[in-house]
Amino acid sequence: MNTDLLRKEFQKILEIEQAAQCFYERFIEQLNEGELKEQLTSICSDEIEHVKIAETLVGYISEST
């Protein structure tokens, strides 16, 4: 796989993870306290970590070119 294609794929992954994070954040804001909000907050935290991982991947591939 060439570097440009890999960069594009990592960028797509980053965009998907960012969209998921935004979705959860918007949904969480609309909820009152409770188990559902706690669960979605936990999932949102996972998405934040996924964004960081994806950003790292994009950074690695960008540095290698």
DSSP file (Angstrom, degrees, kcal/mol; ACC not computed):
  #  RESIDUE AA STRUCTURE BP1 BP2  ACC     N-H-->O    O-->H-N    N-H-->O    O-->H-N    TCO  KAPPA ALPHA  PHI   PSI    X-CA   Y-CA   Z-CA
    1    1 A M              0   0    0      0, 0.0     2,-0.1     0, 0.0     0, 0.0   0.000 360.0 360.0 360.0 132.1    0.0    0.0    0.0
    2    2 A N     >  -     0   0    0      1,-0.1     4,-2.2     4,-0.0     5,-0.2  -0.373 360.0-113.5 -79.3 161.3    1.5    3.3   -0.9
    3    3 A T  H  > S+     0   0    0      1,-0.2     4,-2.6     2,-0.2     5,-0.2   0.858 113.3  53.7 -63.1 -39.6    2.0    6.1    1.6
    4    4 A D  H  > S+     0   0    0      2,-0.2     4,-2.1     1,-0.2    -1,-0.2   0.915 110.6  46.6 -64.3 -42.9   -0.6    8.5    0.1
    5    5 A L  H  > S+     0   0    0      2,-0.2     4,-2.2     1,-0.2    -1,-0.2   0.904 112.5  50.5 -65.0 -41.1   -3.3    5.8    0.2
    6    6 A L  H  X S+     0   0    0     -4,-2.2     4,-2.6     2,-0.2     5,-0.2   0.905 108.8  51.8 -63.3 -42.5   -2.4    4.9    3.8
    7    7 A R  H  X S+     0   0    0     -4,-2.6     4,-2.4     1,-0.2    -1,-0.2   0.915 109.7  49.7 -60.0 -43.8   -2.6    8.6    4.8
    8    8 A K  H  X S+     0   0    0     -4,-2.1     4,-2.2     2,-0.2    -1,-0.2   0.896 111.0  49.2 -63.1 -40.6   -6.0    8.9    3.2
    9    9 A E  H  X S+     0   0    0     -4,-2.2     4,-2.2     2,-0.2    -2,-0.2   0.917 111.8  48.0 -66.5 -43.0   -7.3    5.8    5.0
   10   10 A F  H  X S+     0   0    0     -4,-2.6     4,-2.4     1,-0.2    -2,-0.2   0.883 110.4  52.7 -64.0 -37.6   -5.9    7.0    8.4
   11   11 A Q  H  X S+     0   0    0     -4,-2.4     4,-2.4    -5,-0.2    -2,-0.2   0.899 108.0  50.8 -64.8 -40.0   -7.5   10.4    7.8
   12   12 A K  H  X S+     0   0    0     -4,-2.2     4,-2.3     2,-0.2    -2,-0.2   0.914 109.6  50.6 -61.5 -42.9  -10.9    8.7    7.1
   13   13 A I  H  X S+     0   0    0     -4,-2.2     4,-2.5     1,-0.2    -2,-0.2   0.925 109.6  50.8 -60.9 -44.5  -10.5    6.8   10.3
   14   14 A L  H  X S+     0   0    0     -4,-2.4     4,-2.5     1,-0.2    -2,-0.2   0.924 110.2  49.2 -59.0 -45.8   -9.8   10.0   12.2
   15   15 A E  H  X S+     0   0    0     -4,-2.4     4,-2.2     1,-0.2    -1,-0.2   0.885 110.8  50.1 -63.8 -38.9  -12.9   11.7   10.7
   16   16 A I  H  X S+     0   0    0     -4,-2.3     4,-2.3     2,-0.2    -1,-0.2   0.926 112.1  47.4 -64.2 -44.9  -15.1    8.7   11.7
   17   17 A E  H  X S+     0   0    0     -4,-2.5     4,-2.3     1,-0.2    -2,-0.2   0.886 111.9  50.3 -65.5 -39.0  -13.8    8.7   15.2
   18   18 A Q  H  X S+     0   0    0     -4,-2.5     4,-2.4    -5,-0.2    -1,-0.2   0.900 110.3  50.2 -65.2 -40.3  -14.3   12.5   15.5
   19   19 A A  H  X S+     0   0    0     -4,-2.2     4,-2.4     2,-0.2    -2,-0.2   0.902 110.3  49.9 -64.6 -40.8  -17.9   12.2   14.2
   20   20 A A  H  X S+     0   0    0     -4,-2.3     4,-2.4     2,-0.2     5,-0.2   0.924 110.0  50.7 -63.8 -43.9  -18.6    9.4   16.7
   21   21 A Q  H  X S+     0   0    0     -4,-2.3     4,-2.5     1,-0.2    -2,-0.2   0.935 111.6  47.6 -59.3 -46.9  -17.2   11.6   19.6
   22   22 A C  H  X S+     0   0    0     -4,-2.4     4,-2.6     2,-0.2     5,-0.2   0.898 109.5  53.9 -61.5 -41.9  -19.4   14.5   18.5
   23   23 A F  H  X S+     0   0    0     -4,-2.4     4,-2.3     1,-0.2    -1,-0.2   0.948 111.9  43.7 -57.3 -50.7  -22.5   12.3   18.3
   24   24 A Y  H  X S+     0   0    0     -4,-2.4     4,-2.9     1,-0.2     5,-0.2   0.904 112.6  52.4 -64.7 -41.5  -22.0   11.0   21.8
   25   25 A E  H  X S+     0   0    0     -4,-2.5     4,-1.9    -5,-0.2    -1,-0.2   0.922 111.8  45.9 -61.4 -44.2  -21.2   14.5   23.2
   26   26 A R  H  X S+     0   0    0     -4,-2.6     4,-0.7     1,-0.2    -1,-0.2   0.908 115.4  46.5 -64.3 -41.9  -24.4   16.0   21.6
   27   27 A F  H >< S+     0   0    0     -4,-2.3     3,-0.9    -5,-0.2     4,-0.4   0.909 110.1  52.9 -67.7 -42.6  -26.5   13.1   22.8
   28   28 A I  H >< S+     0   0    0     -4,-2.9     3,-1.6     1,-0.3    -1,-0.2   0.883 101.5  60.7 -60.7 -40.3  -25.1   13.1   26.4
   29   29 A E  H 3< S+     0   0    0     -4,-1.9    -1,-0.3     1,-0.3    -2,-0.2   0.781 102.8  52.8 -58.2 -27.4  -25.9   16.9   26.7
   30   30 A Q  T << S+     0   0    0     -3,-0.9     2,-0.3    -4,-0.7    -1,-0.3   0.536  95.6  88.0 -87.8  -7.2  -29.5   16.1   26.2
   31   31 A L    <   -     0   0    0     -3,-1.6     2,-0.1    -4,-0.4     3,-0.1  -0.671  69.1-134.5 -97.5 146.6  -29.7   13.5   28.9
   32   32 A N        -     0   0    0     -2,-0.3     5,-0.3     1,-0.2    -2,-0.1  -0.431  52.9 -68.3 -80.4 168.7  -30.4   13.9   32.6
   33   33 A E  S    S+     0   0    0     -2,-0.1     2,-0.3     4,-0.1    -1,-0.2  -0.230  84.4 103.0 -56.3 147.9  -28.2   12.0   35.1
   34   34 A G  S  > S-     0   0    0      1,-0.1     4,-2.2    -3,-0.1     5,-0.2  -0.914  82.2 -65.2 158.1 179.5  -28.7    8.2   35.0
   35   35 A E  H  > S+     0   0    0     -2,-0.3     4,-2.7     1,-0.2     5,-0.2   0.886 125.4  53.0 -62.7 -41.1  -27.3    4.9   33.9
   36   36 A L  H  > S+     0   0    0      1,-0.2     4,-2.8     2,-0.2     5,-0.2   0.934 110.2  48.0 -60.9 -45.3  -27.7    5.7   30.2
   37   37 A K  H  > S+     0   0    0     -5,-0.3     4,-2.3     1,-0.2    -1,-0.2   0.905 112.0  50.4 -62.5 -40.4  -25.8    8.9   30.5
   38   38 A E  H  X S+     0   0    0     -4,-2.2     4,-1.9     2,-0.2    -2,-0.2   0.921 112.1  46.9 -62.8 -44.4  -23.0    7.2   32.5
   39   39 A Q  H  X S+     0   0    0     -4,-2.7     4,-2.2     1,-0.2    -2,-0.2   0.924 113.9  46.7 -64.3 -44.9  -22.7    4.5   29.8
   40   40 A L  H  X S+     0   0    0     -4,-2.8     4,-2.6     1,-0.2    -1,-0.2   0.851 109.5  54.8 -68.1 -33.2  -22.6    6.9   26.9
   41   41 A T  H  X S+     0   0    0     -4,-2.3     4,-2.0    -5,-0.2    -1,-0.2   0.897 108.5  49.3 -64.3 -39.8  -20.1    9.1   28.8
   42   42 A S  H  X S+     0   0    0     -4,-1.9     4,-1.7     2,-0.2    -2,-0.2   0.921 111.8  47.6 -64.0 -44.3  -17.9    6.0   29.1
   43   43 A I  H  X S+     0   0    0     -4,-2.2     4,-2.2     1,-0.2    -2,-0.2   0.899 109.5  54.0 -63.3 -40.6  -18.3    5.3   25.4
   44   44 A C  H  X S+     0   0    0     -4,-2.6     4,-2.2     1,-0.2    -1,-0.2   0.886 105.0  54.1 -61.9 -38.8  -17.5    8.9   24.6
   45   45 A S  H  X S+     0   0    0     -4,-2.0     4,-1.8     1,-0.2    -1,-0.2   0.896 107.3  51.3 -61.5 -39.6  -14.3    8.7   26.6
   46   46 A D  H  X S+     0   0    0     -4,-1.7     4,-2.3     1,-0.2    -2,-0.2   0.912 108.2  51.8 -61.5 -42.1  -13.4    5.7   24.5
   47   47 A E  H  X S+     0   0    0     -4,-2.2     4,-2.4     1,-0.2    -2,-0.2   0.876 105.3  55.4 -64.0 -36.8  -14.0    7.7   21.3
   48   48 A I  H  X S+     0   0    0     -4,-2.2     4,-1.9     1,-0.2    -1,-0.2   0.915 109.4  47.2 -60.9 -42.1  -11.8   10.5   22.6
   49   49 A E  H  X S+     0   0    0     -4,-1.8     4,-2.4     2,-0.2    -2,-0.2   0.884 109.5  53.6 -65.9 -38.5   -9.0    7.9   23.0
   50   50 A H  H  X S+     0   0    0     -4,-2.3     4,-2.8     2,-0.2    -2,-0.2   0.896 106.7  52.5 -62.9 -39.5   -9.7    6.6   19.5
   51   51 A V  H  X S+     0   0    0     -4,-2.4     4,-2.8     2,-0.2    -1,-0.2   0.928 109.0  49.8 -61.1 -44.7   -9.4   10.1   18.1
   52   52 A K  H  X S+     0   0    0     -4,-1.9     4,-2.1     2,-0.2    -2,-0.2   0.914 111.7  48.2 -60.7 -43.2   -6.0   10.4   19.8
   53   53 A I  H  X S+     0   0    0     -4,-2.4     4,-2.4     2,-0.2    -2,-0.2   0.932 112.5  48.2 -62.1 -46.2   -4.8    7.1   18.3
   54   54 A A  H  X S+     0   0    0     -4,-2.8     4,-2.5     1,-0.2    -2,-0.2   0.893 110.0  52.1 -63.8 -39.5   -6.0    8.1   14.9
   55   55 A E  H  X S+     0   0    0     -4,-2.8     4,-2.4     1,-0.2    -1,-0.2   0.899 109.0  51.2 -62.3 -39.6   -4.3   11.5   15.2
   56   56 A T  H  X S+     0   0    0     -4,-2.1     4,-2.7     2,-0.2    -2,-0.2   0.918 109.6  49.7 -62.7 -43.8   -1.1    9.7   16.1
   57   57 A L  H  X S+     0   0    0     -4,-2.4     4,-2.3     2,-0.2     5,-0.2   0.923 111.0  48.6 -61.7 -44.5   -1.4    7.4   13.1
   58   58 A V  H  X S+     0   0    0     -4,-2.5     4,-2.2     1,-0.2    -1,-0.2   0.910 112.1  50.7 -61.7 -40.9   -2.0   10.4   10.8
   59   59 A G  H  X S+     0   0    0     -4,-2.4     4,-2.3     2,-0.2    -2,-0.2   0.910 108.6  51.1 -63.1 -42.9    1.1   12.0   12.3
   60   60 A Y  H  X S+     0   0    0     -4,-2.7     4,-1.4     1,-0.2    -2,-0.2   0.937 113.2  44.1 -60.1 -47.1    3.3    9.0   11.8
   61   61 A I  H  < S+     0   0    0     -4,-2.3     4,-0.3     1,-0.2    -1,-0.2   0.859 112.7  52.2 -70.3 -32.8    2.4    8.7    8.2
   62   62 A S  H >< S+     0   0    0     -4,-2.2     3,-0.9    -5,-0.2    -1,-0.2   0.875 108.9  50.6 -68.7 -36.0    2.8   12.4    7.6
   63   63 A E  H 3< S+     0   0    0     -4,-2.3    -1,-0.2     1,-0.2    -2,-0.2   0.794 102.9  61.0 -70.4 -27.4    6.2   12.4    9.2
   64   64 A S  T 3<        0   0    0     -4,-1.4    -1,-0.2     1,-0.2    -2,-0.2   0.516 360.0 360.0 -81.1  -2.7    7.4    9.5    7.0
   65   65 A T    <         0   0    0     -3,-0.9    -1,-0.2    -4,-0.3    -2,-0.2   0.420 360.0 360.0-109.6 360.0    6.8   11.4    3.8
